[in-house]
Amino acid sequence: MRRSFLLTTLLFLCCCIAVWAQDRKAVTGTVKDEKGTPLPGVTVKEKGTANGGMSGADGTFKVQVAPNATLVLSYIGFINQEVPVNGQTTITVVLKEDNKNLNEVVVTAMGMKREQRKLGYAVTELKGADVAKTNSINPVSALQGKVAGLDISAAAGGPAAAPRIVLRGAKSLNGKDQPIFIVDGVIFENDESAADVNFGNVLKNLNPDDYESVTVLKGAAATALYGSRAINGAILITTKKGNARKGIGVTVSQTAQIEKVYRGAIDLQNSYGQGTDGVYANNVGGYSFGSKMDGSMVELANGMKVPYTAKPNNAKDLYQTGKYFNTNVSTEGGSDKGTFRLSYSHLDNNSVSPNNTFGRNTFAFRGSSQISKVLSADAGVTYATSKTLNPDRQGGDYTNYNIGRKWVYVFPRNYDPSIWSKPENYLGPNGGRANLSTNPGADYFYQQAYNSWTRKESLITGNFSLTAVATDWLKFIGKANFSNEQSTDERKEVATSAFFKGSDGFYSVAGINKSQYTFTGMAQITPKLGKKFEGTLNLGAETWNSGIGKQYNNSTDGGLRIPFLYDISNSINAPIVKNDPLLRKVINSVFFAASVSYNNELFLDVTGRNDWSSALTYPKGSLGHTTNSYFYPSVSTAWEFTRTLKNDLPEWISYGKLRASYAMVGGDLDPYQINTGYYTSGLFQGSSTGANLPLVNIFNSDILPNMNLKPSISKSWELGANVRFFNNRLGFDFAWYRTNITNQIINLPTPIESGVTSRYINAGSMINRGIELSINGTPIQNKNFTWDINLNGSRNKNKIVSLTPGVDQLQLNEDQGVRAIASVGGSYGDLVTDYGYTRDANGKPVITLGGSDYPYKFVRGKAVVGNIMPDFNLGLQNTFNYKNWSLGVLIQARIGGDFFSASHQYGTGRGTTANTMYGRDTEHGGITFKDGSGVTRNDGMIPDAVFQKGTTISKDGLDIVLDGLTYQQAYEKGYVSPLTPYQYYSMVGDWNIGIREASVFDASYIALREVALGYSLPTEMVQRWRLNSLRVSLVGRNLGYLFNNLPDHINPEAVRNNKTSAFSEYGAVPFVRNIGLTVQVGF
């Protein structure tokens, strides 16, 4: 009976299938873009059913559909298209690119994908291809000028160096105010570089060719779900997945690029050589106030005789042509059951600076699987290794390595590196380094030949997600991710004394291991709320655990026993061995995100998250009353008024949306900062104060803990609008925001007699107010040619509302006597100095007698000399498409923001920089006069200054009071003589008596940031060669400055490190442009 039933059932099913098949027809087709390029991975569905398929690598598809069916084709970045079959068996469909992004799906917090039109806060998304095409080692640099509100500046250190990133203004007084980066759920920080050396951050180990998209979340409402780690904003990076296709696809790209120095970091004069008083002298160091270089023979400090001639390019000749090669190979495939993508990247970069190299290997895998009807999974893993050798260095901490500093401060303008860089001139007669008095560049050339500083890094990251669909309104999502970073620094320095021996021989090896993992569980509920209401509720919990372990820093002491043997055991004295303990931090969280829409035109989002941070937790039984739990909500709303008022608005208004949001985010601090313990020390035993002093209990940190520390709080309001006109040919996106950061955790310096160096407090209130504007336009659009324009601009104003009782000023940064501060009533980054001009009632600088070294000097005083933050940031991008050709041009500008140039300061005092040409002779404004020896000179200079009250000089046996006289008036009365260039420029730029205010400038600039020309071979030709695609691109990066407000062409972006408070350069790297060719082939 049962067998008969089964046979009957089987026969019935076969009949049903036959009837269904007779009513279906096979439809084949090809999907292309407007350029004729086949589109793989396009979803093709029969409207109103779940029946469908996907286009293959060649853009072709085949589906079984009803004769009167309508096909719906959808693809990310393109406008959905419906095509009636009408009995056809072959169809060709051309999808149009959705340039206006009105229905674009973007990745938001916690990796959730949302339609951008439904968001109540500002989000900017860039395609991964726009980032990868620049071939920047650090992908952050590729965002420069492309996102309103995002201020990016390159940092010294070479191509791998981590740039400075400021998103909607400075947000913290403790120095940690840069946004985080989230790569497929794994969080990375844009670590601040140490002073004067920048090895870059972990992002340089990732491959931009693996990026699908980069999303910038600016405001607190956009980042609130990430909790305290995203208090300064977040940049999301989503990597590429494999596409379902027939067979396996392979893409290969090769980039070859050159880096060329096209201008030194500051213009130098090429007329006057070594000396101080208009006469050549070889024993005055780097002073270039000697006689005019005329080609006559002069004797150098080592006795060598050479022509006394200018070397106009000597500051550039020590650099080389940099070379950059990047090879990428990826393969992908899959079906509707699962996809995969596997990639490998190999990068080699030799910088323009000798012995500055970077190499990287990156492997990445991403896979997805539809395990069953209700269960799907996605996983990815990345492994990378890199090696950085000898990054460029600035400033005084590494003066031997800082060739830029030497050109302005150490080398006279007749210095010839082609002579002094030879081994016989930088080596001593018995090995070791030559005497610096004869070759002031010997230390630089010596260390270039023998010393090295290397960092080796490895990175592994992984992410896994599992989605279970319980019902049509409920699904569960589980996510896990981890990362592990390891880095090892190795420094090798050979001794400088004879036979390469001495106490300055040095070797050190230091390492650090960072790890983190995150587990997230989330339930997503999508209840049916009626015909006009839709809603989604996400409920989740998360735990994040991070740690720093295996920290060590071991070094030799007293020199190396055997030269060139670099091992800790080769130390003359007992080696210094330091191992730091494990640092671990845990944040446990619960969160929710609720979204409700009405009539698909009014949208409301409410989120909330509560964090419990271990960094703010005290042990049981302690006296602390800190709060380790903090909750932060957000609410945002959007109204698409063009849907509501579609019958009342004129046709030329294509689209319009208003948005508003409010959010509050909390923040904590690094681990083990509030639980400082004690240990027993014999610090004072055997000291000069007595051998029998008892053991003492001291803090194991120099920072006094605060038992009542609370989270910092950031409250943010945002209003915005997105409006488009003329059939979406012209669009505006505007945002206004106000962010109030209170209760900040500040490390406040304390008096030395307190026994600690600083203490943590909650204090300070700071407000950022700003506007952002993006304008998109398409002036020309026809069948073969399209011209798109994108203009973005932003302005942020900061105000320090309060600090803490008794403190009205905090120092943020300092360089050469100039300080960036935060003061009550002022703004973040106000620049002050004790080396400013003292001025009279009319604003003229005041001078007085100078003493034995200089006849006169400016009277120095405290002065506010500027502010480091820009007034405006602008970006203008033009994109032209003609058939298979494309051309993109990016211009980026920074208007306002002050900058201190120590190179200008000390170059002025030494007479090496171009600005010191004024007054050298009559041709350059010099005054003819007779000096005290009766010699007629033509290099007199009159300071534009007034004499200080009480200034008295002796003239012809009489005491003459110069009170209130300008120097010009005193000169005309015969009381004083003109100053020589050496005397005048020493008053301005000397290390001891100089005026730092004279080297603080408005650093406005307009840069030609990027030009990209590309060509895609036509489909017919590519198919003839049995390829899927072939594209050739020529890209130029950092091509030059259309306007630079700094004098002597100082590099306005060459800040010494990537801190938000950085404002200065000292021996900056030169101007470098990059030009490269990329060939990409798809199989």
Secondary structure as UniProt FT lines:
FT   HELIX           2..22
FT   STRAND          25..32
FT   TURN            34..35
FT   TURN            40..41
FT   STRAND          43..46
FT   TURN            47..48
FT   STRAND          52..54
FT   TURN            57..58
FT   STRAND          60..65
FT   TURN            67..68
FT   STRAND          70..74
FT   TURN            76..77
FT   STRAND          81..84
FT   TURN            86..87
FT   STRAND          90..94
FT   TURN            99..100
FT   TURN            102..103
FT   STRAND          105..107
FT   HELIX           109..111
FT   STRAND          113..115
FT   HELIX           116..118
FT   STRAND          123..127
FT   HELIX           128..132
FT   TURN            133..134
FT   HELIX           139..143
FT   TURN            144..146
FT   TURN            148..149
FT   STRAND          150..153
FT   TURN            159..160
FT   STRAND          164..167
FT   STRAND          180..183
FT   TURN            184..185
FT   STRAND          186..189
FT   TURN            195..196
FT   HELIX           202..205
FT   HELIX           208..210
FT   STRAND          211..217
FT   HELIX           220..223
FT   HELIX           224..230
FT   TURN            231..232
FT   STRAND          234..239
FT   STRAND          248..263
FT   TURN            285..286
FT   STRAND          297..299
FT   TURN            301..302
FT   STRAND          305..307
FT   TURN            312..313
FT   HELIX           314..317
FT   STRAND          322..335
FT   TURN            336..337
FT   STRAND          338..350
FT   TURN            354..355
FT   STRAND          357..370
FT   STRAND          375..389
FT   TURN            395..401
FT   HELIX           403..409
FT   TURN            413..414
FT   HELIX           417..420
FT   HELIX           423..426
FT   TURN            429..430
FT   TURN            436..438
FT   TURN            440..441
FT   HELIX           442..450
FT   STRAND          452..471
FT   TURN            472..473
FT   STRAND          474..493
FT   HELIX           498..500
FT   TURN            503..504
FT   STRAND          506..525
FT   STRAND          533..555
FT   TURN            563..564
FT   HELIX           568..570
FT   STRAND          579..580
FT   STRAND          583..598
FT   TURN            599..601
FT   STRAND          602..613
FT   HELIX           614..616
FT   TURN            620..621
FT   STRAND          629..639
FT   HELIX           641..644
FT   TURN            645..648
FT   TURN            651..652
FT   STRAND          653..667
FT   TURN            671..672
FT   STRAND          678..681
FT   TURN            683..686
FT   TURN            688..689
FT   TURN            691..692
FT   STRAND          696..699
FT   STRAND          703..704
FT   TURN            707..708
FT   STRAND          712..725
FT   TURN            726..729
FT   STRAND          730..749
FT   HELIX           752..754
FT   STRAND          758..781
FT   STRAND          785..802
FT   TURN            805..806
FT   STRAND          809..815
FT   TURN            816..817
FT   STRAND          818..823
FT   TURN            824..825
FT   TURN            828..829
FT   STRAND          830..837
FT   TURN            841..842
FT   STRAND          845..849
FT   STRAND          856..858
FT   STRAND          860..867
FT   STRAND          872..882
FT   TURN            883..884
FT   STRAND          885..895
FT   STRAND          898..901
FT   HELIX           902..910
FT   HELIX           914..917
FT   TURN            918..919
FT   HELIX           922..924
FT   STRAND          927..930
FT   TURN            932..933
FT   STRAND          936..941
FT   STRAND          946..947
FT   TURN            949..950
FT   STRAND          952..955
FT   TURN            956..957
FT   STRAND          958..961
FT   TURN            963..964
FT   HELIX           967..972
FT   TURN            973..974
FT   HELIX           981..989
FT   TURN            991..993
FT   HELIX           996..999
FT   STRAND          1000..1002
FT   STRAND          1005..1016
FT   HELIX           1019..1024
FT   TURN            1025..1026
FT   STRAND          1029..1044
FT   HELIX           1047..1049
FT   TURN            1052..1053
FT   TURN            1060..1061
FT   STRAND          1064..1065
FT   STRAND          1071..1082
//
